[in-house]
C-alpha cells in the first residue's frame, strides 16, 4: 500500500484486510483499497497512532466515520502489561509537557495550535510571562472553500465557532473566571487557490470573503458571546507550496488582509516547512504553529506593528529589476525550503519575470543590499513586466528569508513508531528547535520604470 497502491487492485476474494500503521495512508490509497476489498461480508481492520486531524485516515474513520464503521480508542490504560518504566515516563511527561503527554499517551492529534500555544506562552527570557490560563480551541473543517466556511453557508459550519465560544464561556464562568477572545487563527486557502468546489481564486473576491469572515467572527464570538469591547487580532498564513498558482490571486489577497486591515497579521508563507504531498506533516504543523506563536507574541505581548518579509516596491533600470523589501530582521539571506523532506535549491531563487511574450530568462538573482534583491534579465522586456515569486512554476517555493535567529520552544521529532516516514529522519533537524526565520511571502506584482 505504501509503495504502489495500484498493485492491490487485482486482489480478489479477500475476507479480512488488516492495515497496520495506517496513520499516513493517503486519501487516494483509501479510494483504491476500500472498493478492492469487496467480497460479501469482508472487513477492513485499521490500526494506527493518530498524528494530525487533517490526515486522511483520521478524517475518514474518526472525524467522519461511515455508518458501518466501528471505531475503538485504545491506549495505555487498556494494556495490562503496561511497563512500570513507561508509567514513570507518562507521569513525568504529564507534569512537564501536558500537550505532548496528550499526544503520546492519550492519542490526541497534533495541530498548529499546539506549536502556536507553546511558543506564545513560552515567551523569551526576561520578557513578560504569558497568561497562565490560556484556552486554545480548534474548530476547523478541512477541505472546504472560504465560501463554505462563511457565516450563512449551508450547512453552516460557522456554527462550530459559535458553539465552541459559547461552551468556553460557560466553562470559564462556572469556574469563576473571565473569558475573552484574544486571537483568531485562520488557516485556509488551498481549495480556493485551485478554484475547487466552486471556490473563487480571484484576488478581490477572496479578499472580500476573508474580510467578511473576520468581521463576522469579531461580531459573533468576541462582541456577542464573550461580551467584550476589545477586538481580537486575526493571524493568517499564506497558502503556497504545492497549492500555489501562477496568478497567486488567493496568496495576494491573504497578504492584502494580513498587512492592510487593522488588527490583522500575516504570519508568513507555509512553503518553507516539511510536508507530505502538499499537506504539512506532523513536524511541519508544529513548526508552522511555532511561527504563529512567535508573531502572536510580538504583536500581542510586545505590541509590535508586525509585518512579514514582503516587497515594498519593484523598479527597473535597463535589464536590472530591483526589488525592495520590508525585512523583519535584516539583512536578507538565501535559504533552502523543504519540498517534502528534502531541503532544496530553488531555480532563480523562486523569481519569475513575465512580459508580453511570456517568461523572460533570468541571468542572475543577487542580494544587492540588506533589503534589496536585483534580478538581471537575459533580454530587455517586451512591454509591461511583472515579477512573481514562489509561483507554481517554482512549485510554490522560494529561497528568500531574513536573519531572524529565533528558535521554537518545540523541537523537531522523529519517531517511526508514531508513523513518521523514514524520509523524515533529517539529521540537520532531529532533536533541535525549529528555526523561525521569516520567509518572503509569495507575490505577483508589476514593475515600474526607473
C-alpha positions as CSV (number, residue, x, y, z in Angstrom):
1,X,0.0,0.0,0.0
2,X,2.8,2.4,0.9
3,X,4.9,1.9,-2.2
4,X,2.4,1.0,-5.0
5,X,-1.2,1.0,-4.1
6,X,-2.3,0.2,-7.7
7,X,-0.9,-3.3,-7.4
8,X,-3.7,-4.2,-4.9
9,X,-6.5,-3.7,-7.4
10,X,-6.1,-7.2,-8.8
11,X,-6.7,-8.9,-5.5
12,X,-9.9,-11.0,-5.2
13,X,-11.7,-12.9,-2.6
14,X,-10.2,-11.1,0.4
15,X,-12.3,-11.6,3.5
16,X,-10.2,-9.6,6.0
17,X,-7.7,-6.8,5.3
18,X,-5.6,-5.6,8.2
19,X,-3.9,-2.2,7.6
20,X,-1.3,-1.6,10.3
21,X,0.3,1.8,10.9
22,X,-2.4,3.4,8.7
23,X,-1.9,7.0,10.0
24,X,-0.2,8.3,6.9
25,X,-2.3,6.5,4.3
26,X,-3.4,9.0,1.6
27,X,-7.0,9.6,0.5
28,X,-6.2,8.1,-2.9
29,X,-5.0,4.9,-1.2
30,X,-8.3,4.6,0.6
31,X,-10.2,5.3,-2.6
32,X,-8.4,2.3,-4.2
33,X,-8.3,-0.1,-1.2
34,X,-11.9,0.1,0.0
35,X,-13.6,-1.0,-3.3
36,X,-10.9,-3.7,-3.7
37,X,-12.0,-5.5,-0.5
38,X,-15.4,-6.2,-2.0
39,X,-16.2,-9.8,-1.1
40,X,-19.6,-10.3,0.7
41,X,-19.1,-9.8,4.4
42,X,-15.5,-8.7,4.1
43,X,-13.9,-6.5,6.7
44,X,-11.1,-3.9,6.8
45,X,-9.3,-3.6,10.1
46,X,-7.2,-0.5,10.7
47,X,-4.8,0.2,13.5
48,X,-2.8,3.5,13.8
49,X,-1.4,6.1,16.2
50,X,-3.1,9.4,15.3
51,X,-0.9,12.2,14.1
52,X,-2.9,15.0,12.6
53,X,-6.6,15.8,12.3
54,X,-6.0,16.6,8.7
55,X,-4.7,13.0,7.9
56,X,-6.9,11.1,5.5
57,X,-7.2,8.1,7.8
58,X,-8.3,10.2,10.8
59,X,-10.7,12.3,8.8
60,X,-12.3,9.3,7.2
61,X,-12.7,6.9,10.2
62,X,-12.6,9.1,13.3
63,X,-13.9,12.6,12.5
64,X,-16.4,11.5,9.8
65,X,-16.8,7.7,10.2
66,X,-19.0,5.8,7.7
67,X,-22.2,4.2,9.1
68,X,-20.8,0.7,9.2
69,X,-17.6,1.7,10.9
70,X,-16.8,0.6,14.5
71,X,-14.1,2.8,16.0
72,X,-12.4,1.9,19.2
73,X,-10.0,4.2,21.1
74,X,-7.3,2.2,22.9
75,X,-4.3,3.5,24.8
76,X,-2.1,2.6,27.7
77,X,-5.0,2.0,30.1
78,X,-6.1,-1.0,28.0
79,X,-2.7,-2.7,28.3
80,X,-2.5,-5.0,31.3
81,X,1.2,-5.4,30.7
82,X,2.0,-1.6,30.5
83,X,5.6,-1.3,31.7
84,X,6.4,0.4,35.0
85,X,9.2,2.4,33.4
86,X,6.8,3.8,30.8
87,X,4.3,4.7,33.6
88,X,7.0,6.7,35.2
89,X,7.7,8.4,31.8
90,X,4.0,9.1,31.4
91,X,3.7,10.8,34.8
92,X,6.8,12.9,34.1
93,X,5.6,14.0,30.7
94,X,2.2,14.7,32.1
95,X,3.7,17.0,34.7
96,X,6.2,18.7,32.4
97,X,4.7,18.8,28.9
98,X,1.0,18.2,29.1
99,X,0.4,18.8,25.3
100,X,3.0,16.1,24.4
101,X,1.5,13.8,27.0
102,X,-1.9,14.1,25.4
103,X,-0.4,13.1,22.0
104,X,1.9,10.4,23.1
105,X,-0.2,8.6,25.8
106,X,-3.8,9.7,25.1
107,X,-3.7,9.6,21.3
108,X,-4.7,13.2,20.7
109,X,-3.7,14.7,17.4
110,X,-1.0,17.3,16.9
111,X,-2.2,20.6,15.5
112,X,-0.9,24.0,14.5
113,X,-2.4,25.2,17.8
114,X,0.0,23.0,19.8
115,X,3.0,24.8,18.4
116,X,1.4,28.2,18.5
117,X,0.4,28.0,22.1
118,X,3.8,26.6,23.2
119,X,5.6,29.4,21.5
120,X,3.2,32.1,22.6
121,X,3.1,31.3,26.2
122,X,6.7,30.4,26.4
123,X,8.0,33.9,25.5
124,X,11.6,34.8,25.7
125,X,14.0,35.2,28.8
126,X,13.5,38.4,30.5
127,X,10.2,39.2,28.8
128,X,6.6,39.3,30.1
129,X,5.2,36.0,31.3
130,X,2.2,34.7,29.2
131,X,-1.2,34.3,30.8
132,X,-1.4,31.1,32.8
133,X,-4.9,30.3,31.8
134,X,-5.0,30.1,28.0
135,X,-7.6,28.1,26.1
136,X,-6.9,27.2,22.5
137,X,-9.8,25.7,20.5
138,X,-9.5,24.0,17.2
139,X,-12.8,24.4,15.2
140,X,-11.6,23.9,11.7
141,X,-13.1,21.8,9.0
142,X,-10.6,20.6,6.4
143,X,-11.0,20.6,2.6
144,X,-13.5,23.5,2.4
145,X,-13.7,26.7,0.4
146,X,-13.8,30.0,2.2
147,X,-17.4,30.4,0.9
148,X,-18.4,27.1,2.7
149,X,-16.8,28.3,5.9
150,X,-18.6,31.7,5.8
151,X,-21.5,32.7,8.0
152,X,-24.8,31.8,6.4
153,X,-23.5,29.0,4.2
154,X,-25.4,25.7,4.0
155,X,-24.5,23.7,6.1
156,X,-23.5,26.5,8.4
157,X,-20.0,25.3,9.5
158,X,-19.6,28.8,11.1
159,X,-21.8,27.4,13.9
160,X,-18.8,25.3,15.1
161,X,-17.1,28.6,16.1
162,X,-20.2,29.9,17.7
163,X,-20.8,26.7,19.7
164,X,-17.2,26.4,20.8
165,X,-17.0,30.0,22.1
166,X,-20.3,29.5,24.0
167,X,-19.0,26.4,25.6
168,X,-15.7,28.0,26.5
169,X,-17.5,31.0,28.1
170,X,-19.8,28.7,30.1
171,X,-16.8,26.6,31.4
172,X,-14.9,29.8,32.4
173,X,-17.9,31.3,34.2
174,X,-18.6,28.1,36.1
175,X,-15.0,28.2,37.3
176,X,-15.4,31.9,38.3
177,X,-13.1,33.1,35.6
178,X,-13.4,35.8,33.0
179,X,-13.5,34.9,29.3
180,X,-12.4,36.8,26.2
181,X,-11.3,36.0,22.7
182,X,-7.7,37.2,22.3
183,X,-6.8,36.0,18.8
184,X,-8.3,34.2,15.8
185,X,-6.2,32.0,13.6
186,X,-7.4,31.3,10.1
187,X,-5.6,28.6,8.0
188,X,-7.4,28.3,4.7
189,X,-6.8,28.8,1.1
190,X,-5.9,25.5,-0.6
191,X,-9.4,24.8,-2.0
192,X,-9.7,28.4,-3.3
193,X,-6.2,28.6,-4.7
194,X,-7.1,26.0,-7.3
195,X,-10.7,27.1,-7.6
196,X,-12.0,23.8,-6.3
197,X,-15.6,23.1,-5.3
198,X,-16.8,26.4,-6.8
199,X,-14.4,28.5,-4.6
200,X,-13.2,31.8,-6.1
201,X,-9.5,32.2,-6.8
202,X,-9.9,35.9,-7.7
203,X,-7.9,38.3,-5.5
204,X,-10.6,40.9,-4.9
205,X,-13.4,38.3,-4.3
206,X,-11.3,36.2,-1.9
207,X,-10.2,39.3,-0.1
208,X,-13.8,40.4,0.4
209,X,-14.8,37.0,1.7
210,X,-11.8,37.0,4.2
211,X,-12.7,40.5,5.5
212,X,-16.3,39.5,6.0
213,X,-15.3,36.3,7.8
214,X,-13.1,38.3,10.2
215,X,-15.8,40.8,10.9
216,X,-18.4,38.1,11.5
217,X,-16.1,36.3,13.9
218,X,-15.5,39.5,15.8
219,X,-19.2,40.4,16.0
220,X,-20.5,37.0,16.9
221,X,-17.7,35.5,19.0
222,X,-16.0,38.4,20.7
223,X,-18.6,41.2,20.9
224,X,-21.5,38.8,21.1
225,X,-20.8,35.7,23.0
226,X,-17.7,36.9,25.0
227,X,-19.4,40.3,25.5
228,X,-16.0,42.1,25.2
229,X,-15.4,45.5,23.8
230,X,-11.8,44.7,22.6
231,X,-11.4,43.4,19.0
232,X,-9.4,40.2,18.8
233,X,-6.5,40.1,16.4
234,X,-6.6,37.9,13.2
235,X,-3.5,35.8,12.3
236,X,-3.2,34.4,8.8
237,X,-0.8,32.2,6.9
238,X,-0.2,32.3,3.2
239,X,-1.3,29.4,1.1
240,X,1.5,28.1,-1.1
241,X,3.8,25.2,-1.9
242,X,2.0,22.5,-3.8
243,X,-1.1,24.7,-3.9
244,X,0.5,27.7,-5.5
245,X,-1.0,29.1,-8.7
246,X,0.7,31.2,-11.4
247,X,-1.5,34.3,-10.8
248,X,-1.3,33.9,-6.9
249,X,-4.7,35.6,-6.5
250,X,-5.5,33.9,-3.2
251,X,-2.0,34.4,-1.9
252,X,-2.0,38.1,-2.7
253,X,-5.4,38.5,-1.1
254,X,-4.2,37.0,2.1
255,X,-1.3,39.4,2.2
256,X,-3.7,42.3,1.4
257,X,-5.7,41.5,4.5
258,X,-2.8,40.4,6.8
259,X,-0.8,43.6,6.0
260,X,-3.6,46.1,5.3
261,X,-6.6,45.5,7.5
262,X,-6.2,46.9,11.1
263,X,-5.9,44.2,13.7
264,X,-4.8,41.6,11.1
265,X,-1.4,40.0,10.8
266,X,0.2,37.9,8.1
267,X,2.4,35.3,9.9
268,X,4.2,34.2,6.7
269,X,4.1,31.6,3.9
270,X,3.7,27.9,4.5
271,X,6.2,26.7,1.9
272,X,9.5,26.5,4.0
273,X,8.5,23.7,6.4
274,X,8.3,19.9,5.9
275,X,5.2,18.4,4.2
276,X,3.9,15.2,2.7
277,X,2.3,15.5,-0.7
278,X,1.1,19.1,-0.2
279,X,-0.3,18.9,3.3
280,X,2.2,19.5,6.1
281,X,3.4,16.6,8.2
282,X,3.3,16.5,12.0
283,X,6.6,18.4,12.3
284,X,5.5,20.9,9.6
285,X,2.3,21.7,11.5
286,X,4.2,22.2,14.8
287,X,6.8,24.3,13.0
288,X,4.2,26.5,11.4
289,X,2.4,26.7,14.7
290,X,5.6,28.0,16.4
291,X,5.8,30.7,13.7
292,X,2.3,31.7,14.6
293,X,3.2,31.8,18.3
294,X,6.2,33.9,17.6
295,X,4.2,36.5,15.7
296,X,1.4,36.4,18.2
297,X,4.0,37.1,20.9
298,X,5.4,40.1,19.1
299,X,2.1,41.5,18.1
300,X,0.0,40.9,21.2
301,X,2.6,40.8,24.1
302,X,5.2,43.2,22.8
303,X,2.8,45.4,20.8
304,X,4.9,45.4,17.6
305,X,3.4,46.5,14.3
306,X,4.3,43.2,12.8
307,X,4.7,42.9,9.0
308,X,6.1,39.8,7.3
309,X,9.0,39.7,4.8
310,X,7.3,41.2,1.8
311,X,8.1,43.5,-1.2
312,X,7.6,47.3,-0.9
313,X,8.4,48.3,-4.5
314,X,9.8,47.0,-7.8
315,X,11.7,49.2,-10.2
316,X,13.7,48.6,-13.4
317,X,17.0,50.1,-14.8
318,X,17.9,48.7,-18.2
319,X,17.9,44.9,-17.8
320,X,18.1,45.0,-14.0
321,X,15.0,44.6,-11.9
322,X,15.4,45.9,-8.3
323,X,13.0,44.6,-5.6
324,X,13.0,46.3,-2.2
325,X,11.6,44.5,0.8
326,X,10.2,45.1,4.3
327,X,12.6,42.9,6.3
328,X,11.6,41.9,9.9
329,X,15.2,41.1,10.9
330,X,17.8,42.4,8.3
331,X,19.8,41.5,6.4
332,X,18.1,39.4,3.7
333,X,19.6,35.9,3.2
334,X,19.1,32.9,1.0
335,X,17.8,29.6,2.4
336,X,16.6,26.2,1.3
337,X,12.9,25.4,1.9
338,X,11.7,21.9,2.2
339,X,10.0,20.0,-0.6
340,X,8.6,17.0,1.3
341,X,11.6,16.1,3.5
342,X,14.3,17.5,1.2
343,X,15.9,20.9,1.6
344,X,16.1,22.1,-2.0
345,X,17.8,24.7,-4.1
346,X,15.1,26.7,-5.9
347,X,15.9,27.7,-9.5
348,X,16.3,31.5,-9.9
349,X,15.7,31.6,-6.1
350,X,11.9,31.4,-6.9
351,X,11.7,34.5,-9.0
352,X,9.9,34.7,-12.4
353,X,9.8,37.6,-14.8
354,X,6.9,37.8,-17.2
355,X,6.3,40.2,-20.1
356,X,4.0,40.2,-23.2
357,X,6.0,37.4,-24.8
358,X,6.0,35.1,-21.7
359,X,8.8,34.2,-19.3
360,X,11.9,36.4,-19.5
361,X,15.0,34.3,-18.8
362,X,16.9,35.5,-15.7
363,X,20.7,35.5,-15.8
364,X,21.3,36.3,-12.1
365,X,19.5,36.8,-8.9
366,X,21.6,38.6,-6.3
367,X,21.3,40.1,-2.8
368,X,22.3,43.7,-3.5
369,X,21.6,45.2,-0.1
370,X,20.3,44.3,3.3
371,X,16.7,44.8,2.0
372,X,17.2,44.6,-1.8
373,X,17.3,41.8,-4.4
374,X,18.4,42.5,-8.0
375,X,17.4,40.4,-11.0
376,X,19.4,40.6,-14.2
377,X,17.3,39.7,-17.2
378,X,18.7,37.9,-20.3
379,X,16.9,40.4,-22.6
380,X,15.0,43.6,-22.4
381,X,11.3,43.1,-21.7
382,X,8.7,43.3,-24.4
383,X,6.1,45.6,-23.0
384,X,4.9,45.7,-19.3
385,X,6.9,43.5,-17.0
386,X,5.7,41.6,-13.8
387,X,7.7,39.7,-11.2
388,X,6.4,36.7,-9.5
389,X,7.9,34.9,-6.5
390,X,7.1,31.4,-5.2
391,X,4.7,30.8,-8.1
392,X,3.5,27.5,-9.5
393,X,6.4,27.5,-12.0
394,X,8.7,27.0,-9.0
395,X,6.5,24.5,-7.1
396,X,5.3,27.3,-4.8
397,X,8.8,27.6,-3.3
398,X,11.2,30.5,-2.8
399,X,14.6,30.9,-1.3
400,X,14.4,34.4,0.3
401,X,14.4,34.8,4.1
402,X,15.7,37.1,6.7
403,X,18.2,36.7,9.5
404,X,15.9,36.1,12.5
405,X,17.8,33.8,14.9
406,X,14.7,33.0,17.0
407,X,14.1,29.2,17.6
408,X,10.9,27.4,18.7
409,X,10.1,26.1,22.1
410,X,9.4,22.8,20.5
411,X,12.0,20.5,18.8
412,X,11.8,18.6,15.5
413,X,10.9,15.0,16.5
414,X,11.3,11.7,14.6
415,X,9.5,8.6,15.8
416,X,9.0,5.7,13.4
417,X,6.6,4.0,15.9
418,X,4.3,7.0,15.5
419,X,4.1,6.6,11.8
420,X,6.7,9.1,10.7
421,X,8.1,8.3,7.3
422,X,11.7,7.2,7.1
423,X,12.5,10.2,4.9
424,X,11.5,12.5,7.9
425,X,14.7,11.5,9.8
426,X,16.6,14.6,8.9
427,X,20.0,14.9,10.7
428,X,20.0,18.7,10.5
429,X,16.7,18.9,12.3
430,X,16.0,15.9,14.6
431,X,16.2,16.9,18.3
432,X,16.8,20.6,17.5
433,X,14.4,23.5,17.9
434,X,12.6,24.6,14.8
435,X,14.3,27.6,13.2
436,X,12.0,30.5,12.9
437,X,13.4,32.7,10.2
438,X,10.9,34.8,8.3
439,X,10.5,33.7,4.7
440,X,9.3,36.0,1.9
441,X,5.6,35.8,1.0
442,X,4.7,34.8,-2.5
443,X,3.8,37.7,-4.7
444,X,2.8,38.8,-8.3
445,X,3.5,42.5,-8.9
446,X,4.0,44.8,-11.8
447,X,7.4,46.5,-12.4
448,X,7.6,50.3,-12.8
449,X,10.2,52.0,-14.9
450,X,13.1,53.9,-13.2
